[in-house]
Amino acid sequence: MSLPLGRVPWPPKSLDIVLPKLAEWNAWYAGDPALLQSVYGRSQVVPIDKVAQYRGGVGGALARMWWGRPIGDLTRRHDQLHVPLAADLCQTSADLLFSEPVTIAVGDAATQDRVDELCGEGLHTIFAEGAEIAAALGGVYLRVTWDTNASSAPFLTLVHADAAVPEFRWNKLTAVTFWRVLVVDGQRVLRHLERHETTLDGTGIILHGLYWGTEDNLGETTPLTEHSSTAGLATLVDPQATISTESPGLAVVYVQNQRPQRRWRTDQVGASLGRSDLDGVESLMDALDETYSSWMRDVRLAKARLVVPEYMLENLGVGKGAAFDSDREVYSPLKMAPSESDEKQITAHQFAIRFAEHKATADELVASILRTAGYSAQTFGEAEVGSAMTATEIQSKERRSYMTRDRKIRLWRPAITDIIEKLLAVDNVIFKSGVLVQRPDVEFSDGVQADPEALARTAQALRAAQAASTATLVGMQHPEWDEQTTMAEVDLILAESGMAV
């Protein structure tokens, strides 16, 4: 299969049930009230009741969300407060996975040196960013990219799930088409399509195309030189607009956030997509925003106000109304009938703030959101953990979060293995590195820092029982050290203790 010839609906009909939901999750993740209002049908002022609220199905459900209620003349947009809990969920997911760099190891020494060069801090930043996007949209694409004019080695880039048309077979990615909008000129839209697929012999190839179309139609093809961002590709592609990776397999992998995909389990495309951390908690987050907005409304209404008789107001002039200065301390004597003195005094009004009720409601909603998303409240600081807790105790209290972390690691590890192997292959054939292409071993950190005091007590007990060697004890105390550093420390210990032979 090749790129579309043009004049086809875009995005494709196969994504009709997927893209609206991705847009909804993106609105929650971005934390932009305007996006939420747009997604839930509140982009314009409409009557208090609208027809969509009485409908069934997805459209009616969205219209009945708090963010979907119509804006009447007496409702102000700034009264709607958004709590960015969705962004916290996605960031925490990434931190649990990649707060520390993963270890990527191969057997060949020369290849390992090249892996270390390719996998610097920038690569681990890509992984962390990808994990956050995957938590929001259900998945993310890792792509091998190279530019001989800008870099002397290939590197990894990210493509978000809402800019891709994937093709799966037996839950394996077989091809994918990425798109991006380059120009919007009135009704005309210029798009760049990049398709990854394999030839009959399994070699990965990349096809590029540029299209002038409309908002919902791909339109006609146009030369790659039409836009500055794709002009450089014109000299790299063959007559079929293709670039070969000259190595087996796709130059891209899809990383699912979680499985199974409950929402689209019967859809041909959606069933193979990952599950977002926000899937199933949208209505709870909507209720949380409503609760906080009501809380702030209580605060606003509870401001102290004075009710004064009309004759106490200072006339500002013809057509300018009247005003009352609450900071004024001395007033001129007022001429009033004695019978009016009891009725015309200054009256203070200040309503109570329902702090406890709102806080209890918000706390319960947050707990439900975290539990449904697969996290422990302690991970978000919602409960006291204590400063003197051991790593085992922390792991126990945050067990729910670490179970979710393990589920995600099982999806990330093979994806990283595949993409690093492809990175080495492209580096070998395009940049002539000459290293042996191998499948690496990928290891994630424990995620919890062990208590040094507890480790020291354990090491002392093992030493007294003669149940572990000095090398084992040093490795236990410093698991991040490599073998050379560990053995150097062992030699120093043996020399200082007089046990060296």
N, C-alpha and C positions, 0 to 999 in steps of 0.2 A: 504494500500500500504506500502511496505517496501523499504529498500535500494536496489539499483540496484545489480544484481547478478554479474555484471562485463561484460567486453568486449562490452561496449556500447560507442557511441561517447560522448566525454566530452570536453567542456560544451554541454548540450543537444541542439538539433536542435530547440527547442522552444525559445531559446534565440538568434537565429541567427541574428535577426534584432535589438535586444536590446543591446547586448554587444559591437558591434563596436561603437555605439553612446556613450555608457558609457565611452569607452576608449577615445573617442574624447573629451568629457567633462572633463575627468580626466586630459588629457594633458593640457587643458587650465587652469584648476584649479591648477595643480602642477606648471605651469609656466616654464616648462623645454623645452627649444628649441629643444633638441634632441627628446623628446617625440612628439612634434608637427611635426617635420620633419618625424618621423617614421609613425605617423598617416596619414599624408597627402602624403606619398609616396616619401620622400626625403632622405631616409636612405643612398643612395649611389650616387656617381657622375655619371651622365648619360648625353647623348647629350642634347642640348638646347631644342629640341622638343622630346616628347615621345608620343607613340601611345595613352596612356590613356587620354591625354589632348584633344583628338579629339572625345572621346566617349561621349555618352549621359549618363543619369542616375546619380546615386550617385557617382560611381567611377570617372566619368569624372569631375563632380563638385568638388570633393576633389582634383583631380590632378590640376585643374585650380586655386585653392586657392593660395594666395601669398606664404604661407608656403609650398605649394605643387609644386611650380615651380622647374624644374630641376636645378641642380647646374652645370654650365658650368665651363670651365677651368679658366675663368677670374672672377668668382664670389667667394667671400670669405665668409665662414659661419659666421665669427664674425661681418660681416656687418649687420646681421639680429638682430634687437633689439626687445625684447619682453616687452610689457607693462603688468604688472600683474594685470590688472583690474578685471579679473575673480576671482582671489583670494580675492580682495577687496569686490566684490559683495557678495561672500559667507560668508566672515567674518562679514560684515555689517548685513547680514540677521540674523546670529546667535546673534549678539549684540542687535539687535532690539527685539529679542525674550527673550533672557536670560542674558541681562546685569545685571539684578537683579534676585535673586532666586525666583522661583514660590512658592506659598503658598499651601501646601498640608494638608488638615484638614479632620478629621473624628469625629464622634459624641462621641465615647467611649473614656474616659480619658486614660485608660491603653493602648488602641490601638494607641492613639495619641502620647503617650510617645515612643512607639515602632517605630512609623513612623518617629518621630524626630531622633531617633537613626539610623534608616536605611537611612534616607534622609539627610545625612550631606552634607558638601561642595563637596565631591566627586561625589555625585549624580547630583548636579547642573552643575558640570563640564562636566559630561557625556552628559547631555541635550544640553549644549552649543556646545560641539564638534559634537554631532549628528546633530544639526541644521545646522552647517556649511557643513558637509558632505552631508546632504540631499539637501541643496541648490545647491551643485555641481552636484550630481548624480540623483537628483529627489526624493530621499527617503533614509531612513535608518532603520535598524532593531534594536529594543531594546530587549535584551535577559536577562532573569533571570538566573543567574549563581550561583553555590555554590561549595565550596571546604572546606569540614570539616577539612582538614589538614592545611589550610591557613587562614580560617576566621570562626568566630563564628556566622555569619549571611549571608544570601544570598545578592547578590549585582547585579547591572546591568552592562552589557557590550554591546558594539556596534558591529554590523556586517554591512559592507558596501554593497550597492546594487549590486556591480559588483562581489560579491562572494556568490550569493544566487540564488537558483532556486525556485521561489515562485509558489504557487497554490492558485487561488482565486475562490470564488463562490459569485456572487452578490457583487463584490467589497470588499469582506471580505476575509482575509487571512485564509485559512483552513489548509495549510501545507507548509513547506518550508524546503529545503535542502541547508545547508551551506557547502562550501568546501574551503579547503586551501591546498596549495602545501607545503609539508614538505621537500622533497628531489628532486633534479634534478641531475641525474647521467647519463650523456651522453644523450642517447635517452630515458632512463627510468625516469619516474616521479612517486613519491609517494604522494598520496593524502589522506587527511582525510575528510570523509563526516560525517556530523551531521544532522540528519533529525528530525524535530519536527512535530508531528501529534497528533491526538486524537484517543482514542479507541471508540468502539461502545457506551459506556456509558458516553463519553465526557471527560474522564481523559486524561490529557496531558502526552505524552511519548516522549522520546528522544532516537533515534537509532544512533549508532556509527559504522563506518566501515573504514577500511584501505585498500587502493588499490595500487598495482603496475601496472602502465600503461605507456602510451606514452603521447606526447604533446596533441594529439587530441582523445585519447581513454582512458577510465577509467581503463581497464585492469582487472586483477584478484584480488580477495580479499586475504588479508593476515592478520595474527593475530595482534591484537592491540598492543601486546608486541613488535612488530617489530620496533617501534620508541619510544624514551623516552618520547615524549610529550603526547602519548596516552597510555603508559604502565599502568598508574594508573587507567585508565578507565576499564581495563580488570578485575579488582576485583570488580567493581561496577555494571557492566551490567549482565543481566540474560543470559541464553543460546541463546536467540534470539537477543543478543547485544542491549538490551533495558534497559533504566533507566526510571522509572515512577516518575512523579512529585507528584503523590498521591493527586492531586487536579484538579478541572475542568479547562479545557481550555488550550490553547497553552502557553508555557513559553516564547513566543516571540510575539511582535507586530510589524507591519510595519507602519512607519510614512511617509505619503506622504508629499512632500514639498509644492506642489500646485496642484490644479486640475482646469480644466480637463487636461488630457494628450492628447494634440492636435496631436502629431506626430504619436502615435500608437493607435488611438481611435478605430480602427477596428481589432486590433490584440488581440488574446485571452489572452495573458499574459500582453502585453504592455499597454492595455487599463486601467488596474488597477494600473499601476505604476504612481508615481508622476511626475510632470513636473519640470525640472531643471530650475534654474534662468538663465542658460546659453543657454537654448533652444531658437533658433531663432536669436541669436546675434553672432553666430560664424563668419559669414562673415564680420560683422562690426568690431569685435575684430581683425580679420585678416587684415582689411583695416587700423585699428589704428596702428598695428605693422608696416605695410608698410609705413604709414605716418611718424612715428617716426624714422624709419630706413632711410627714405629719408632725413629727417631733419638732422639727425646726419651725413649723407653723405655730405650734404651741409657744415656742420661745418668742416668736415675733409678736403673737397676740398678747403675750404676758408682759410686754413692755408697759411700764407705768404711764397712765394717761390721766389727764385732768379734764373734768367736765366743768365749764364755767358758764355763767349766765351771759347772755348776749351783750349786756351793757358793759361787761368787763373787757370786751374786745376793743382793741385800738383800731379805729377807722384808718385805712390806708389810702383813702381817696376815692374819688368817683370811679366806679368800675373796677377797683382793685381789691375789693373785699375788706376783711378785717382780720386781725391777728392777735394772739395772746402770747406775751413773753413770759415763759415759765421761770426764767432766771431773774426776773425783776424782784427786788426785795422791798421796795417802798412804793406804795400806791397812793394816789390822791384820795381824799375821803370821798366816799360814794354817797350820792344823794338818793336815798330810797325810803320808801314808807316803812315804818316799823313792822308792819305785818308781812313785809316781803323778806325780812332778814333770815328767816328760817328756811326759805325755799331757794334763795339765790346765792348760797355759799359755794365755794370751790369744793368739788368732790373728786377724790382720787379713785381710780379703778386699776386693778392689777390682778389678772387671772392666774390661777395656779398652773404650773407646768407639770404635765403627767410624766415625770422623768422615769419613775420605776416601771410603769406599765410599758412605755415605749422601749426601754432598755431590755426588759425581759422578752418582749416580742422580737426585738432585733437579735438578741443573743440566741434565741431558739431558732430563728431563721438561718443565722450564720452556721450554727451547729448542724442543721439539716443539710445545708448546702455543702459543707465540708464532708459530712458523712456520705452523702450521695456521690460526690465527686471522688471519694476514695482516700480522704486524708484525715489525719488526727487533728484535733483542736490544738494540741500541744505544739504541732509543727508551725502554727501561725501565732503562737504566743497567747492563745486564748485561755490557757490554764497554766498554773505555776508549775514549772519543772523542777526548780531548785538548783542552786549553784554547785552543790557538792555531789551530784548524782554521777554514777559511773556510766560508761558507755552502754553497758548491758541494761541498766535501768532506763536510760534514755530510749534505747531501742525498744524496750518493752512498752513504754508509755506511748511511743509513736509507731506502734506496730502496724496500724492501718496504713500510714503513709509509706512505710518501708515495704509493705506487701505490694502497694501500687507501684513503687519504684522498681521492685523486682520484675513485675509484669512488663514494665516498659523496657527494662534492660534486655529482656528476652527478645524484644523486637529490634532494639537498637544495635545489639552486638552483631548479628549476622549482616545487617545493613552496612555497618561501618567496615566489617571485614570485606564485603563485596566491593565497596567503593574505593577502599585503599588498594585492593588488588588491581582494580581498573586504573587507579591513579598511577601505580607503578608501571603498568603496561603502557599507558599513554606516554609516560615519562621516558620509557625505554625506546619506543618507536619514533616518537616525535622529537624528543630532545636528546636522543642517543646517549642515555645515561649508562648503558651497558651492564646494569645490575640484573640479578636473577629475580624474575617476577615470582613472588610467593604469596600464599594466603597468610595474612598475619593472625596472630593471637591477640584478641582484644580483651583487656581486663578493666573493670570499673573499680573505683576505690570503695572502701567500706561505707563511706558516707557519714560515719560517726567517729569522732576523734576518741581514741582510747585514753583512759585515765593513766598518766605516767606512774602515779603512786601505786595503783593497783597492779600494773604490769611489773613494777619493781618487786612487789611482794610475791607475785607469782614466780618471777625469775629466782628470787631468793629461796623459795620453797623447793623449786626444781633443782637448784644447785645443792641444797642441803640433802635432798633425796638422791642425788647423783642420777637424776632421770633425764638430763639434757646436757648436751655439750655446750661449750662456750659460744660456738658459732650459732647454735640454735637460740641461745638466750639473747645474743646481740641482735639476731634477726627478729626476735619477738619484740624487743624494745624499739627497734628502728626498722619497721617493715618497708619504709620508703627507700632504704639504701640498696645499692646494687651489690653484687657479690664481691667485687674488688674492694669497695669501701668497708663492707662487713668484715672481710678477712683481715684488712689492715687494722681495724679496731680490735679484732681477736688477738692479733700479734702483740699489740700494745698492752692489752690486759694480761696476757700470759707473761710478757716480759716484766711488767710491774709487780705481778704476784709471785714471780720466781718459779712459775710452772713451765716456762719455756725450756725445751730441751735443746 
